[in-house]
Amino acid sequence: MSDGLTPTMPAEAVEWYLAEREPELSEKTLQNQRYRLEQFLAFCTEHEMDNMSAITGRDIHRFRVWASEDIQPVTLRGYLQTFRVFLEFCAAIEAVEPGMRERVQIPEVEPEDEARDEHIAADRARDLLEHLERFSYASRDHVVLALFWHTGIRLGSLRSFDVGDFDRDTMCLDLRHRPETGTPLKNKKAAERSVAVGSHYCDVIADYIEHNRHEVTDDHGRSPLITSSRGRLCDGAVREAIYRITQPCETGGCPHDKDPATCEYRRHGKRAGCPSSRSPHGIRRGSITDHLRNGTPQEVVSERSDVSKDILDLHYDERTEREKMELRREFLEG
């Protein structure tokens, strides 16, 4: 440990950093940074590192290699960008040597890789829904995947639903910006809208509410739609559920020659490392792409999924130029 540094536990430094950034970051960004730094804390635990002041450039390299296993370069880039800012904060509080942040090497990412990450294929999504329909009808998993796939909403939007937001008669769900009670929408009041739900999935939601939803309220006395036994399902639990649902071994064999009984990616908190698992955002991206491929006008997709046309083109539209041409041809000839 260098002279002048104060011994600081990694978990303590992370909490101080997040408290420092909280006033300037959105709730979502803060959650993302917490998740990324939890990977660093897991590394510290695994390697028995309990003092930030003892961290060296070699430790930073080891963390980079450790964190890069089984994740996309764009994901690693996000981890390391947050880690670099965290080290800058640690230097300011004399927990690490000044300049330590410069030892974090950020990987280069191609623009197309940065703009697009993995999305779920339409056939795969439909197969998963058929499986849930058959073996877990109206379960929480069934409702969560169905809503992500058929509406293309964000994770925060899914969490925001209360039971009272579901209107069976008009077959829709109402999205409302309620930051004062813990469920803000990304685009705030501008994101408020009613999202149409097909008749079949209205039945699924109604049966879930009647038979499988936990009869609980959240910390604000609201009745959340998507629940655990303790209240409104948190972001992390929703992500974990989608990672689990989309693992191939949930419905069949493993395409990666892993034994599900011993596979490390079957453990809680490790499922995101499975090459075939998908995130909630991957379901959203696949859903939006499928709507576009099926000829749904961009304006309709934009309003339904709360995404601008420019962002839609850059981040979500996976269609080839030939696919776009054929849809224009069908429209013009029709």
C-alpha positions as CSV (number, residue, x, y, z in Angstrom):
1,M,0.0,0.0,0.0
2,S,1.4,3.4,-0.9
3,D,2.0,6.1,1.7
4,G,-0.8,8.5,2.3
5,L,-3.6,6.1,1.2
6,T,-6.4,5.1,3.6
7,P,-7.4,1.4,3.8
8,T,-10.8,1.1,2.4
9,M,-13.0,-2.0,1.8
10,P,-14.2,-2.4,-1.8
11,A,-17.9,-2.6,-0.8
12,E,-17.5,0.5,1.3
13,A,-15.9,2.4,-1.6
14,V,-18.7,1.3,-4.0
15,E,-21.4,2.5,-1.6
16,W,-19.7,5.9,-1.2
17,Y,-19.3,6.2,-4.9
18,L,-23.0,5.5,-5.6
19,A,-24.0,7.9,-2.9
20,E,-21.8,10.6,-4.5
21,R,-23.3,10.0,-8.0
22,E,-27.0,9.6,-6.9
23,P,-28.0,13.3,-7.1
24,E,-26.7,13.6,-10.7
25,L,-27.7,10.2,-12.2
26,S,-31.2,8.9,-13.2
27,E,-32.4,6.0,-11.1
28,K,-31.9,3.6,-14.1
29,T,-28.3,4.7,-14.7
30,L,-27.5,4.4,-11.0
31,Q,-28.9,0.8,-11.0
32,N,-26.8,0.0,-14.0
33,Q,-23.7,1.3,-12.4
34,R,-24.5,-0.6,-9.2
35,Y,-24.9,-3.8,-11.2
36,R,-21.6,-3.3,-13.0
37,L,-19.6,-2.5,-9.8
38,E,-21.2,-5.6,-8.2
39,Q,-19.1,-7.6,-10.8
40,F,-16.0,-5.9,-9.4
41,L,-17.1,-6.8,-5.8
42,A,-17.6,-10.4,-6.9
43,F,-14.1,-10.4,-8.3
44,C,-12.7,-9.0,-5.1
45,T,-14.5,-11.7,-3.1
46,E,-13.2,-14.5,-5.4
47,H,-9.6,-13.2,-5.2
48,E,-9.7,-12.3,-1.5
49,M,-9.1,-8.6,-2.1
50,D,-10.4,-6.6,0.9
51,N,-8.5,-3.3,0.6
52,M,-8.8,-0.8,-2.3
53,S,-5.4,0.7,-1.3
54,A,-3.6,-2.5,-2.2
55,I,-5.0,-2.7,-5.8
56,T,-2.3,-2.6,-8.5
57,G,-2.3,-2.3,-12.2
58,R,-1.9,-6.1,-12.4
59,D,-5.1,-6.5,-10.4
60,I,-6.9,-4.2,-12.8
61,H,-5.7,-6.4,-15.7
62,R,-6.8,-9.5,-13.9
63,F,-10.3,-8.0,-13.4
64,R,-10.5,-7.0,-17.0
65,V,-9.7,-10.6,-18.1
66,W,-12.1,-12.0,-15.5
67,A,-14.9,-9.7,-16.5
68,S,-14.5,-10.4,-20.2
69,E,-15.4,-14.1,-19.9
70,D,-18.6,-15.0,-21.8
71,I,-19.8,-11.4,-22.4
72,Q,-20.0,-9.3,-25.5
73,P,-17.3,-6.6,-26.0
74,V,-19.9,-3.9,-25.8
75,T,-21.0,-5.1,-22.4
76,L,-17.3,-5.3,-21.2
77,R,-16.8,-1.8,-22.4
78,G,-19.7,-0.6,-20.2
79,Y,-18.3,-2.4,-17.2
80,L,-14.9,-0.9,-17.6
81,Q,-16.1,2.6,-18.3
82,T,-18.0,2.6,-15.0
83,F,-15.0,1.0,-13.3
84,R,-12.7,3.7,-14.5
85,V,-14.9,6.5,-13.2
86,F,-15.2,4.6,-9.9
87,L,-11.4,4.5,-9.6
88,E,-11.2,8.2,-10.2
89,F,-13.5,8.7,-7.3
90,C,-11.4,6.3,-5.2
91,A,-8.3,8.4,-5.9
92,A,-10.1,11.5,-4.8
93,I,-10.9,10.0,-1.4
94,E,-7.3,8.6,-1.2
95,A,-8.4,5.0,-1.4
96,V,-6.2,4.2,-4.5
97,E,-3.2,5.9,-6.1
98,P,-3.8,8.9,-8.3
99,G,-3.9,7.9,-12.0
100,M,-5.1,4.4,-11.4
101,R,-8.0,5.0,-13.7
102,E,-5.6,5.4,-16.6
103,R,-4.6,1.7,-16.2
104,V,-8.1,0.6,-17.2
105,Q,-7.9,-0.3,-20.9
106,I,-11.2,0.2,-22.6
107,P,-11.8,-2.2,-25.5
108,E,-12.5,-0.8,-29.0
109,V,-16.0,-1.7,-30.2
110,E,-17.3,-1.5,-33.8
111,P,-20.1,1.1,-34.3
112,E,-22.5,-1.5,-35.4
113,D,-21.7,-3.6,-32.3
114,E,-22.2,-0.6,-30.1
115,A,-25.5,0.2,-31.6
116,R,-26.9,-3.3,-31.5
117,D,-26.6,-6.2,-29.0
118,E,-28.2,-9.6,-29.1
119,H,-31.9,-9.9,-29.7
120,I,-34.2,-12.9,-29.6
121,A,-35.3,-14.4,-32.8
122,A,-39.1,-14.4,-33.4
123,D,-39.2,-18.2,-33.8
124,R,-37.4,-18.7,-30.5
125,A,-39.7,-16.3,-28.7
126,R,-42.8,-18.1,-30.0
127,D,-41.4,-21.5,-29.1
128,L,-40.8,-20.2,-25.5
129,L,-44.3,-18.8,-25.3
130,E,-45.7,-22.1,-26.5
131,H,-43.8,-24.0,-23.9
132,L,-45.0,-21.7,-21.1
133,E,-48.5,-21.9,-22.5
134,R,-48.4,-25.7,-22.2
135,F,-46.4,-26.2,-19.0
136,S,-46.7,-22.9,-17.0
137,Y,-49.9,-21.3,-18.2
138,A,-50.7,-17.9,-16.6
139,S,-47.6,-18.2,-14.4
140,R,-45.6,-15.0,-13.7
141,D,-43.0,-16.2,-16.2
142,H,-45.7,-16.6,-18.8
143,V,-47.0,-13.1,-18.3
144,V,-43.6,-11.4,-18.1
145,L,-42.4,-13.0,-21.4
146,A,-45.7,-12.4,-23.1
147,L,-45.8,-8.7,-22.2
148,F,-42.2,-8.1,-23.2
149,W,-42.7,-9.9,-26.6
150,H,-46.1,-8.7,-27.6
151,T,-45.8,-5.1,-26.5
152,G,-42.1,-4.3,-26.8
153,I,-42.1,-2.3,-23.6
154,R,-39.1,-1.5,-21.4
155,L,-38.3,-3.3,-18.2
156,G,-39.2,-0.2,-16.1
157,S,-42.6,-0.1,-17.9
158,L,-43.3,-3.7,-17.0
159,R,-42.5,-3.1,-13.4
160,S,-44.7,0.0,-13.3
161,F,-48.0,-1.8,-13.9
162,D,-50.5,-2.1,-11.1
163,V,-53.4,-4.5,-11.2
164,G,-55.7,-1.5,-11.7
165,D,-53.8,-0.6,-14.9
166,F,-55.2,-3.7,-16.6
167,D,-58.5,-3.1,-18.3
168,R,-60.0,-6.4,-19.4
169,D,-63.0,-4.9,-21.1
170,T,-61.1,-2.6,-23.4
171,M,-58.1,-5.1,-23.6
172,C,-55.3,-2.7,-22.7
173,L,-52.8,-1.8,-20.1
174,D,-52.3,1.8,-19.0
175,L,-48.8,3.1,-18.5
176,R,-48.4,5.9,-16.0
177,H,-45.4,7.9,-14.8
178,R,-45.4,7.6,-11.0
179,P,-41.9,8.6,-9.8
180,E,-43.2,9.6,-6.4
181,T,-44.1,6.0,-5.6
182,G,-41.2,4.3,-7.1
183,T,-42.1,3.6,-10.8
184,P,-40.9,6.3,-13.1
185,L,-41.1,5.9,-16.9
186,K,-37.9,6.6,-18.8
187,N,-39.5,9.4,-20.9
188,K,-41.6,10.6,-18.0
189,K,-45.1,12.0,-18.7
190,A,-44.5,11.8,-22.4
191,A,-44.3,8.0,-22.1
192,E,-47.8,7.6,-20.7
193,R,-50.1,5.7,-23.0
194,S,-52.4,2.8,-23.2
195,V,-51.0,-0.4,-24.7
196,A,-53.4,-2.8,-26.5
197,V,-53.2,-6.4,-25.5
198,G,-54.7,-9.2,-27.7
199,S,-57.7,-11.2,-26.4
200,H,-55.8,-14.3,-25.6
201,Y,-53.1,-12.6,-23.5
202,C,-55.8,-10.6,-21.7
203,D,-57.2,-14.0,-20.7
204,V,-53.6,-15.1,-19.6
205,I,-53.2,-11.9,-17.5
206,A,-56.7,-12.3,-15.9
207,D,-56.0,-15.9,-15.0
208,Y,-52.6,-14.9,-13.6
209,I,-54.2,-12.3,-11.4
210,E,-56.9,-14.7,-10.2
211,H,-54.7,-17.8,-9.6
212,N,-51.0,-17.0,-9.5
213,R,-50.4,-13.4,-8.5
214,H,-49.2,-12.9,-4.9
215,E,-51.8,-10.8,-3.0
216,V,-49.4,-8.1,-1.9
217,T,-48.9,-4.4,-1.9
218,D,-45.7,-2.5,-2.4
219,D,-44.0,0.0,0.0
220,H,-46.4,2.7,-1.3
221,G,-49.6,0.8,-0.7
222,R,-50.1,0.1,-4.5
223,S,-51.1,-3.3,-5.9
224,P,-48.4,-4.3,-8.4
225,L,-49.2,-6.5,-11.3
226,I,-45.9,-8.4,-11.4
227,T,-45.1,-9.6,-7.9
228,S,-43.0,-11.7,-5.6
229,S,-44.1,-12.8,-2.2
230,R,-42.6,-9.6,-0.8
231,G,-44.1,-7.0,-3.2
232,R,-43.4,-5.5,-6.6
233,L,-40.7,-7.5,-8.5
234,C,-37.4,-5.6,-8.7
235,D,-35.4,-4.9,-11.8
236,G,-32.8,-7.6,-11.0
237,A,-35.4,-10.2,-10.4
238,V,-37.1,-9.5,-13.8
239,R,-33.7,-9.7,-15.5
240,E,-32.9,-13.0,-13.8
241,A,-36.3,-14.4,-14.8
242,I,-35.8,-13.6,-18.5
243,Y,-32.2,-14.9,-18.4
244,R,-33.5,-18.2,-17.0
245,I,-36.6,-18.5,-19.3
246,T,-34.4,-18.0,-22.4
247,Q,-31.8,-20.5,-21.4
248,P,-32.1,-23.5,-23.9
249,C,-31.8,-26.0,-21.1
250,E,-35.1,-24.8,-19.7
251,T,-37.0,-26.3,-22.6
252,G,-34.5,-28.8,-24.2
253,G,-30.9,-29.7,-24.5
254,C,-27.8,-27.4,-24.2
255,P,-26.3,-26.3,-27.6
256,H,-23.0,-25.5,-25.8
257,D,-22.2,-29.0,-24.6
258,K,-22.8,-28.1,-20.9
259,D,-24.3,-30.4,-18.3
260,P,-27.3,-28.5,-16.8
261,A,-26.6,-30.2,-13.5
262,T,-23.2,-28.7,-13.2
263,C,-23.2,-25.7,-15.6
264,E,-22.1,-22.5,-13.8
265,Y,-24.6,-20.5,-15.9
266,R,-27.5,-22.3,-14.1
267,R,-26.6,-20.5,-10.8
268,H,-28.4,-17.4,-9.7
269,G,-26.5,-14.3,-10.7
270,K,-24.6,-16.2,-13.4
271,R,-27.4,-16.9,-16.0
272,A,-26.5,-13.8,-18.0
273,G,-23.2,-15.5,-19.0
274,C,-25.0,-18.2,-20.9
275,P,-24.3,-17.5,-24.6
276,S,-27.9,-18.3,-25.5
277,S,-29.7,-16.4,-22.7
278,R,-31.3,-13.0,-23.6
279,S,-31.9,-9.9,-21.5
280,P,-35.3,-8.1,-21.3
281,H,-33.8,-5.5,-23.7
282,G,-33.0,-8.4,-26.1
283,I,-36.7,-9.4,-26.0
284,R,-37.7,-5.8,-26.6
285,R,-35.4,-5.5,-29.6
286,G,-36.6,-8.8,-31.1
287,S,-40.2,-7.7,-30.6
288,I,-39.8,-4.4,-32.3
289,T,-37.9,-6.0,-35.2
290,D,-40.6,-8.6,-35.6
291,H,-43.3,-5.9,-35.8
292,L,-41.3,-4.1,-38.5
293,R,-40.6,-7.2,-40.5
294,N,-44.3,-8.0,-40.5
295,G,-45.1,-4.6,-42.0
296,T,-46.2,-2.7,-39.0
297,P,-45.7,1.0,-39.8
298,Q,-42.8,2.7,-38.0
299,E,-45.1,5.3,-36.6
300,V,-47.2,2.6,-34.9
301,V,-44.2,0.8,-33.5
302,S,-42.7,4.1,-32.4
303,E,-45.7,5.1,-30.4
304,R,-46.5,1.6,-29.0
305,S,-42.9,1.0,-27.8
306,D,-42.1,4.7,-26.9
307,V,-39.1,5.0,-29.1
308,S,-38.3,7.7,-31.6
309,K,-37.8,6.9,-35.3
310,D,-34.1,7.8,-35.2
311,I,-33.5,5.6,-32.2
312,L,-35.6,2.9,-33.8
313,D,-33.4,3.0,-37.0
314,L,-30.1,3.0,-35.0
315,H,-30.8,0.6,-32.2
316,Y,-33.7,-1.7,-33.0
317,D,-34.3,-2.2,-36.6
318,E,-32.5,-5.4,-37.5
319,R,-34.1,-5.7,-41.0
320,T,-31.8,-5.9,-44.0
321,E,-32.2,-3.4,-46.8
322,R,-33.7,-6.1,-49.0
323,E,-36.3,-6.9,-46.4
324,K,-37.3,-3.2,-46.2
325,M,-37.5,-3.1,-50.0
326,E,-39.8,-6.1,-50.1
327,L,-42.2,-4.5,-47.6
328,R,-42.3,-1.3,-49.6
329,R,-43.0,-3.4,-52.7
330,E,-45.9,-5.2,-50.9
331,F,-47.3,-1.9,-49.7
332,L,-47.1,-0.2,-53.1
333,E,-48.4,-3.1,-55.1
334,G,-51.2,-3.7,-52.5
